[in-house]
Amino acid sequence: MFSFALECYATVEPVIVTEYFEEYCDEYGGNEVTNSFTESMNNYISANEIDGSVYSSYSLLSDLEKEYYDRIVALDVGVLSFTVKYSPALPKNDFESINFTKIMYAVCLDHPEIFYYNGYGYTKSYYPSNGAVVSVKYNIAVKKHGQTNEAIYNTSNISDYYSAMMDEINNVSFNANTRYYFIKQLHDYLCNKAEYINDYASCYDAYGTLVNGVAVCQGYAETFKIFCDKYKIPCVCITGIANGEAHMWNAVQMDDGKWYLIDVTWDDRDTNGIFTDFLLVGLETKDTYFTGDAFNVSHVSDGSPYLPALPYSNTAFDSVNMYSGFGMTHNYNADLNNRRIILSFYDGEDNYIYFNGLYMAVEDYYTTAKFTAPTGKNNEIENWKMILIGDCNGDGSSDLSDYSIAVNKAFTVDKITTDFDIACDANFDGVIDALDIAILERAISGANQKIVIG
């Protein structure tokens, strides 16, 4: 340890260190990628082998790296630099543990709405005697054209580009009350919105896709993720090789907790219409109209170390028979302000619990049971409480004692306020009345052992 004092600045020598971040979709940078390289790094993992609740690149960063990530994503639109000061100074080894390339990859993968980012450089001030770092000025480079090396976006007008893109995003509405139909509508919207053109300067990002109507795989995939992020649907962009060329596609987490694959680019066949060969497919799903190969054969992931491993399904998503108490894109039965999840007792036991696609590890099922879930900013863990409709006394069962409590509340409670009041509201209409009593009576007697809410 050593002391830090203002007069020490006189002995600090600034050293400029510049590192370049290459575009993470190799198609954009024009880098040569070979099948032999990517096949050895294929990171597809079948469902149930790992926990799929963590899907952000942010989650892979160290605490020191997260500080830079947080500062980058908090910058106002068009602001391209900031300074981090350390007091006391940051030890040399700690600073050298920071992977700045990993930080930029994480930002770009998690936040494709910041479409103009391309690279970074930094200047550090440190003590020559021991290398401890006093401050770091971090500078962000604006995206350049892969062939001409000229800036695609004028730095003085970035806010205008951003506003135009956001206007397009905010002007789109989807008439879908389930996650599947939202994904299908978004898929078709992008196929209709953009045309595959690979020689347009902005075709590699969401601005070009939405404002100019031109895109390559990166534009399709990043725009798809932006909309999923807006509607709280877990989504990632995956890079690799498809049909022998560098490519980018998406994966989304559906209501069963598994991750399914989507390639909007390959489904957009221009005059041939919109295909669904690559809509919510599994690793072993074979397409009909293209190569006829399984997805994990036609699309080889490059095993990016900047994305967490995900539990991919081997089969396509079953949109017909899939049922989940959390099938809505937004769980209308969740009390976001008080962080309460509301389930039916008769649906709760032995079922997975999800909120916006995130798996919730819940050990106990009873009204007022507490659990945690990664639902906060950047997947931070938050405390939640469970309400089981039908379990009116919080003992984990639904029986005659619960029925008696509901009957009593029907005569005495004018306004639902407590957790146990909510548990008695069997039809989830905001009041405890004869309808709730009738539903509970049938469920408890076995005439109908399923209370459906939402």
Secondary structure, DSSP 4 states (H G I P E B T S, - for coil): -----GGGGGG-EEEEE---PPPSSHHHHT----HHHHHTT---EETTSS--S---GGGGS-HHHHHHHHHHHHSPTT--EEEEEEEEEEPHHHHHT--HHHHHHHHHHH-TTSTTEEEEEEEEEE-TTT--EEEEEEEEEEPB-TTT--BSS-GGGHHHHHHHHHHHHHT-----SSHHHHHHHHHHHHHHH-EE-SSSTTTTSHHIIIII-EE-HHHHHHHHHHHHHHTT--EEEEEEEETTEEEEEEEEE-TTS-EEEE-HHHHB-GGG-B--TTSSB-TTPBPSSS---BHHHHEEE---TTS---EE-SS---TTT---TT-SSS-TTEETTTTEEEEEHHHHTTS--EETTEE------STT-EEEES-SGGG--EEEEEEEET-TTSSS--SHHHHHHHHHHHHH-SS--SHHHHHH-TT-SSS-SHHHHHHHHHHHHTS-------
